[in-house]
Amino acid sequence: MSRTYRTSQGDTWDLIALRVYHDRGGEKLMDVLLEANTDYQNYVILPANIVLNVPDVDVPIVTALPPWKR
């Protein structure tokens, strides 16, 4: 289930990604936001009160140990 995020004046894509995905990779997931909000992808600095879709992301869980810990 996806969420929404209402922008504040001066928000940027990487800052929003850091806020909404802080526990899942942060600003590295900026492309997920851009793909979900194609109407606004031409903005670098977003104006206030735009409602963006924030899709859920699956973060893979690594269970294998690296070679030096085996």
C-alpha positions, 0 to 999 in steps of 0.5 A: 500500500503506497503512502503520500507526501505533501511537499514543503517549499524547497523540497528536493527529490533526494531530501524527500527520499531521505525522509520517507525511506530513511530506514530503507536506503534513504536518498538512494531510492530517489528514482522510485519516487521519480518513477511514481510521480512522472507529472513532477519529474521536471522539477528539481526544487519542488513547490509547496503543497504537491501531493506525491505518491510514495510507493512501498519498496522491498528491501532484500534481506541478506542472510549469507555471511561474507567470506571472512565471517564464515 
